Amino acid sequence: MLSARSLFQEIVDDDRSYQLFCSIAASGETQGGWENARIAALVPQSLAGLVPKITRHGADEDKHGRIFNGLLHKRGLDPVPVPPETDYTMLLERAGIGLAHDKLRRDEPLTEYDILVYLSHSRVTEQRAADQMNMLVRHFGDHPEVGKAVRIISADEDNHLAYCHEELLRLARAGHAHTIQRTLRECALAEIAVYRDVSLAVMEHMGRILRWPRAKSAVLAAGIHAVYAYERAAGRRRMVRLAMPARRDAMGGPAETAPVL
């Protein structure tokens, strides 16, 4: 029987598929760390209170990259190049979601609108990250090799999501509600398409490495398309809904360093 647990167990048990999985994850987290660091450096004066939180967000992402690289090192593996078709962050940028890297490389202050775009993009992508990590914690939270890593990262992703909700609600009360809702809808529609494409690409690479039968690959591809269809029709609503989180000021302290796994 195919399940998320059995599929991830296959990936973890094989060195080559595990190497690719950790490399893709480390690359995406490290890229997110760079983006948040640049945004923190360019925040407009009117929103200067966000700087410590965005800085911590970036530090957390950097920490996650180090954790995934640490998992590779622990098994005696090196990172491998990330296939472009599996690069979630790059593909989101190409789809026009979030802040363009060209903008972030310039030493020009961002606008308040730019920060609304950043937070809306983060609210959508952090929902995806939190859901994925919560699933891994359910199935692998006690795993001797990856359990500690997924628990740490999952807790951070929950904090990131809470922070996005709280800050977007604050900005909505300040008069930006319409812009935020429009941007959230645009981000969600683009993200679910990119997630589908990346999922198909990752499964194709894993299938070749693990020599999955054609029928198994077809079933997995059909499942990915079914998730996309559901999210396109209704599931994306949970990505655009805003609610005050139970944990307030989730990003109010310094980031923790990456642990020894």
GIJOBEL-V771884 format. One record per backbone hydrogen bond with DSSP energy under -0.5 kcal/mol. NH is the residue of the N-H (numbers start at 1). CO is the residue of the C=O. E is the energy in kcal/mol with one decimal. If there is no record, write none. Layout:
BEGIN
{{NH,CO,E} {NH,CO,E}}
END
This chain:
BEGIN
{{7,3,-2.4} {8,4,-2.3} {9,5,-2.3} {10,6,-1.9} {11,7,-2.0} {12,8,-2.7} {13,9,-2.1} {14,10,-1.0} {14,11,-0.5} {18,14,-2.5} {19,15,-2.4} {20,16,-1.9} {21,17,-2.7} {22,18,-2.7} {23,19,-1.9} {24,20,-2.6} {25,21,-2.3} {26,22,-2.9} {27,23,-2.3} {28,24,-2.2} {29,25,-2.2} {30,26,-2.5} {31,27,-2.3} {32,28,-2.2} {33,29,-2.0} {34,30,-2.0} {35,31,-2.4} {36,32,-2.3} {37,33,-2.1} {38,34,-2.4} {39,35,-2.4} {40,36,-2.6} {41,37,-1.5} {42,38,-0.9} {42,39,-1.0} {43,39,-0.6} {43,40,-0.6} {47,44,-1.9} {48,45,-1.6} {50,47,-2.3} {51,48,-1.5} {54,50,-2.7} {55,51,-2.6} {56,52,-2.1} {57,53,-2.3} {58,54,-2.4} {59,55,-2.4} {60,56,-2.7} {61,57,-2.2} {62,58,-2.5} {63,59,-2.3} {64,60,-2.4} {65,61,-2.1} {66,62,-2.1} {67,63,-2.3} {68,64,-2.5} {69,65,-2.2} {70,66,-2.3} {71,67,-2.1} {72,68,-1.7} {73,69,-2.5} {74,70,-2.4} {75,71,-1.1} {75,72,-0.7} {76,73,-1.5} {77,72,-2.8} {83,81,-0.6} {86,83,-2.2} {87,84,-1.5} {88,86,-1.4} {91,87,-2.4} {92,88,-2.1} {93,89,-1.9} {94,90,-2.3} {95,91,-1.4} {96,93,-1.9} {97,92,-2.4} {104,100,-1.7} {105,101,-1.9} {106,102,-0.7} {106,103,-0.8} {108,106,-1.3} {110,42,-3.3} {115,111,-1.7} {116,112,-2.0} {117,113,-2.5} {118,114,-2.6} {119,115,-2.7} {120,116,-2.3} {121,117,-2.8} {122,118,-2.5} {123,119,-2.4} {124,120,-1.7} {125,121,-2.6} {126,122,-2.9} {127,123,-1.1} {128,124,-1.6} {129,125,-2.4} {130,126,-2.9} {131,127,-2.4} {132,128,-2.4} {133,129,-2.6} {134,130,-2.5} {135,131,-1.9} {136,132,-2.1} {137,133,-2.5} {138,134,-2.1} {139,135,-1.8} {140,136,-3.5} {141,137,-1.8} {143,140,-1.6} {147,143,-1.9} {150,146,-2.4} {151,147,-2.0} {152,148,-2.1} {153,149,-2.5} {154,150,-2.2} {155,151,-1.9} {156,152,-1.8} {157,153,-2.6} {158,154,-2.2} {159,155,-1.7} {160,156,-2.6} {161,157,-2.3} {162,158,-2.2} {163,159,-2.5} {164,160,-2.0} {165,161,-2.2} {166,162,-2.5} {167,163,-2.6} {168,164,-2.4} {169,165,-2.3} {170,166,-1.9} {171,167,-2.3} {172,168,-2.4} {173,169,-2.2} {174,170,-0.9} {175,172,-1.7} {176,171,-1.8} {177,172,-0.9} {180,176,-2.5} {181,177,-2.6} {182,178,-2.4} {183,179,-2.4} {184,180,-2.7} {185,181,-2.1} {186,182,-2.1} {187,183,-2.7} {188,184,-2.7} {189,185,-2.3} {190,186,-2.0} {191,187,-2.9} {192,188,-2.3} {193,189,-1.0} {194,190,-2.3} {195,191,-3.2} {196,192,-1.8} {197,193,-2.2} {198,194,-2.9} {199,195,-2.6} {200,196,-2.4} {201,197,-2.1} {202,198,-3.0} {203,199,-2.5} {204,200,-1.9} {205,201,-2.2} {206,202,-2.8} {207,203,-2.5} {208,204,-1.9} {209,205,-2.2} {210,206,-3.0} {211,207,-0.8} {212,207,-2.0} {217,213,-2.1} {218,214,-2.3} {219,215,-2.1} {220,216,-2.3} {221,217,-2.5} {222,218,-2.4} {223,219,-2.1} {224,220,-2.2} {225,221,-2.4} {226,222,-2.2} {227,223,-2.2} {228,224,-2.2} {229,225,-2.4} {230,226,-2.3} {231,227,-2.8} {232,228,-2.8} {233,229,-1.9} {234,230,-3.1} {235,230,-2.4} {236,231,-1.9} {237,234,-2.0} {238,235,-1.3} {239,236,-1.8} {240,236,-0.8} {240,237,-0.9} {241,237,-1.4} {248,246,-0.7} {252,249,-1.6} {261,259,-0.6}}
END
